[in-house]
């Protein structure tokens, strides 16, 4: 089945003016935050209140975030900061494993939540196993607030 183009889809829904489109999008936004993600929406609002009251936020990994923030930033800094700390935690443990193993594996870098390595085909399974262990098991033992299996 062919997916309709956005203009066609909107027209098929009876939306023919910008004002109708805006009203429709407001309903979608309301449904998204108040029905689908109500718990997360309550957390977002609480983050903003905490920042206004204290002048800082705390990440899940224990860092205090004192930067000047607009409302949207208060919803992003703590999760994104904690996410990068998780990445660094895994990278540090993988680096120690590589050094202790004597294997010729090089950490090239990371981008967001992706880690990039250079290794031989013979070391790939070993590295995959270490990555699986540290990124899915050991990190949850270290930081119990991580609740995703």
Phi, psi and omega per residue, in radians:
X1 nan 2.307 -3.141
X2 -1.387 2.313 3.071
X3 -1.346 2.267 -3.124
X4 -1.211 2.637 3.037
X5 -1.145 2.747 -3.089
X6 -0.994 -0.811 -3.124
X7 -1.041 -0.762 3.137
X8 -1.117 -0.761 -3.141
X9 -1.066 -0.820 -3.139
X10 -1.085 -0.794 3.138
X11 -1.068 -0.720 3.126
X12 -1.126 -0.384 3.101
X13 -1.531 0.036 3.106
X14 1.496 0.212 -3.133
X15 -1.625 1.993 -3.067
X16 -2.130 -0.154 3.132
X17 -2.223 2.818 3.100
X18 -1.080 -0.698 -3.127
X19 -1.070 -0.718 3.084
X20 -1.131 -0.715 3.119
X21 -1.082 -0.784 -3.140
X22 -1.077 -0.774 3.124
X23 -1.092 -0.728 3.109
X24 -1.074 -0.790 -3.119
X25 -1.152 -0.590 3.074
X26 -1.119 -0.687 3.086
X27 -1.139 -0.732 3.111
X28 -1.081 -0.810 -3.141
X29 -1.065 -0.760 3.112
X30 -1.071 -0.801 3.109
X31 -1.070 -0.777 -3.104
X32 -1.019 -0.913 -3.041
X33 -1.469 -0.552 -3.038
X34 -1.709 -0.277 3.106
X35 -1.996 -1.030 -3.076
X36 -1.171 -0.776 -3.030
X37 -2.185 0.820 -3.079
X38 -1.095 -0.703 -3.130
X39 -1.150 -0.786 3.112
X40 -1.128 -0.654 3.117
X41 -1.104 -0.712 3.093
X42 -1.101 -0.712 3.101
X43 -1.090 -0.753 3.131
X44 -1.030 -0.778 3.135
X45 -1.125 -0.695 3.126
X46 -1.141 -0.668 3.097
X47 -1.022 -0.787 -3.131
X48 -1.095 -0.774 3.120
X49 -1.096 -0.761 3.123
X50 -1.073 -0.734 3.128
X51 -1.125 -0.758 3.128
X52 -1.107 -0.641 -3.120
X53 -1.316 -0.816 -2.994
X54 -1.700 -0.423 -3.067
X55 1.423 0.162 3.097
X56 -2.767 2.929 3.013
X57 -2.238 2.830 3.074
X58 -2.023 2.351 3.079
X59 -1.416 2.909 3.118
X60 -1.141 -0.435 -3.123
X61 -1.558 0.061 3.017
X62 1.737 0.008 3.120
X63 -1.408 2.467 3.014
X64 -1.629 2.332 -3.077
X65 -1.901 1.836 -3.060
X66 -1.755 0.071 -3.046
X67 -1.112 2.597 2.987
X68 -1.075 2.295 -3.039
X69 -2.333 2.439 2.897
X70 -1.492 2.949 -3.052
X71 -0.920 -0.829 -3.112
X72 -1.073 -0.600 -3.139
X73 -1.134 -0.585 -3.124
X74 -1.154 -0.326 3.127
X75 -1.596 -0.255 -3.046
X76 -1.901 -0.628 -3.003
X77 -1.022 -0.887 -3.068
X78 -1.117 -0.881 3.121
X79 -1.134 -0.742 -3.121
X80 -1.206 -0.671 3.098
X81 -1.132 -0.769 3.108
X82 -1.130 -0.663 3.094
X83 -1.066 -0.747 3.126
X84 -1.209 -0.596 3.068
X85 -1.119 -0.640 3.054
X86 -1.081 -0.772 3.116
X87 -1.041 -0.814 -3.136
X88 -1.117 -0.676 3.134
X89 -1.053 -0.834 3.128
X90 -1.102 -0.822 -3.132
X91 -1.022 -0.730 3.122
X92 -1.094 -0.733 3.128
X93 -1.214 -0.676 3.096
X94 -1.127 -0.733 3.120
X95 -1.040 -0.769 3.107
X96 -1.077 -0.740 3.115
X97 -1.086 -0.741 3.132
X98 -1.089 -0.828 -3.132
X99 -1.089 -0.734 -3.141
X100 -1.213 -0.449 -3.091
X101 -1.486 -0.367 -3.070
X102 1.305 0.175 3.140
X103 -1.312 2.683 -3.129
X104 -1.655 1.264 3.135
X105 -2.098 2.363 -3.104
X106 -2.063 2.253 3.001
X107 -1.432 2.043 -3.139
X108 -1.399 -0.758 -3.139
X109 2.854 -2.882 3.104
X110 -2.534 2.661 3.055
X111 -2.358 2.030 -3.103
X112 0.969 -1.908 -3.124
X113 -1.923 0.329 3.120
X114 -1.932 2.361 3.093
X115 -1.908 2.407 -3.061
X116 -2.057 2.218 -3.104
X117 -2.179 2.762 2.923
X118 -2.071 2.124 3.137
X119 -2.660 2.834 3.101
X120 -1.327 2.837 3.095
X121 -1.065 -0.601 -3.135
X122 -1.135 -0.510 -3.118
X123 -1.632 -0.108 -3.036
X124 -1.083 -0.797 -3.129
X125 -1.125 -0.694 3.104
X126 -1.058 -0.827 -3.139
X127 -1.129 -0.734 3.107
X128 -1.018 -0.765 3.140
X129 -1.104 -0.771 3.127
X130 -1.118 -0.757 3.128
X131 -1.085 -0.785 3.128
X132 -1.014 -0.830 -3.089
X133 -1.073 -0.919 -3.064
X134 -1.255 -0.665 -3.044
X135 -1.458 -0.267 -3.114
X136 -2.160 -0.429 -3.063
X137 -1.965 -1.060 -3.050
X138 -1.074 -0.671 -3.109
X139 -1.122 -0.583 3.106
X140 -1.268 -0.442 3.039
X141 -1.299 -0.616 3.125
X142 -1.266 -0.811 -3.110
X143 -2.123 1.727 -3.048
X144 -1.248 -0.200 3.078
X145 -1.232 -0.263 3.071
X146 -1.356 2.044 -3.024
X147 -2.062 0.266 -3.129
X148 -1.680 2.166 -3.134
X149 -1.161 nan nan
